[in-house]
Amino acid sequence: MEKNTGLKRLFYASLYSWKGLQSAIRHEAAFRQECLLFIVAIIISFFLDVTGMERLAMLVSVVLILIVE
């Protein structure tokens, strides 16, 4: 059996990741709630008087929650 390498491996890894994300959104209520929280956090972050680094820190914290989920 020949293993995928290079761009082909990257393509298949991305495809499998996308399918996993779709499955999580479809079957996990907590993940959907966290995705909604991420969208709300993005919108709110642009209305707050914060620096770019503080805005980035807020959004990264929500992304980390999604990754852990």
C-alpha positions as CSV (number, residue, x, y, z in Angstrom):
1,M,0.0,0.0,0.0
2,E,1.4,3.3,-1.1
3,K,1.2,6.2,1.4
4,N,0.1,9.7,0.3
5,T,2.8,12.3,0.4
6,G,3.2,16.0,-0.4
7,L,0.2,18.0,-1.6
8,K,-2.0,14.9,-1.9
9,R,-1.5,14.1,1.8
10,L,-2.3,17.7,2.7
11,F,-5.4,17.6,0.5
12,Y,-6.7,14.4,2.2
13,A,-5.9,15.7,5.6
14,S,-7.9,18.9,4.9
15,L,-10.8,16.9,3.5
16,Y,-10.9,14.7,6.6
17,S,-10.7,17.7,8.9
18,W,-13.6,19.4,7.0
19,K,-15.7,16.3,7.3
20,G,-15.0,16.1,11.1
21,L,-16.0,19.8,11.5
22,Q,-19.2,19.2,9.6
23,S,-20.0,16.2,11.8
24,A,-19.3,18.1,15.0
25,I,-21.6,20.9,13.9
26,R,-24.3,18.5,12.9
27,H,-24.2,16.2,16.0
28,E,-22.8,18.3,18.9
29,A,-25.0,21.0,20.5
30,A,-22.2,22.3,22.6
31,F,-20.0,22.8,19.6
32,R,-22.8,24.7,17.8
33,Q,-23.2,27.0,20.9
34,E,-19.4,27.6,20.9
35,C,-19.4,28.5,17.2
36,L,-22.2,31.0,17.9
37,L,-20.1,32.4,20.8
38,F,-17.2,32.8,18.4
39,I,-19.3,34.7,15.9
40,V,-20.7,37.0,18.6
41,A,-17.2,37.5,20.0
42,I,-15.9,38.6,16.6
43,I,-18.7,41.1,16.2
44,I,-18.4,42.5,19.8
45,S,-14.6,42.7,19.5
46,F,-14.8,45.4,16.8
47,F,-17.1,47.6,18.9
48,L,-14.8,47.5,22.0
49,D,-12.1,50.1,22.4
50,V,-9.2,47.6,22.6
51,T,-5.9,47.2,20.9
52,G,-5.3,44.7,18.1
53,M,-3.4,42.4,20.4
54,E,-6.2,42.4,23.0
55,R,-8.8,41.7,20.2
56,L,-6.6,38.8,19.0
57,A,-6.3,37.4,22.5
58,M,-10.1,37.4,22.9
59,L,-10.6,35.6,19.6
60,V,-7.8,33.1,20.2
61,S,-9.3,32.2,23.6
62,V,-12.6,31.3,21.9
63,V,-10.8,29.4,19.1
64,L,-9.0,27.3,21.8
65,I,-12.3,26.4,23.3
66,L,-13.4,25.1,19.8
67,I,-10.2,23.1,19.4
68,V,-10.5,21.5,22.8
69,E,-14.2,20.6,22.2
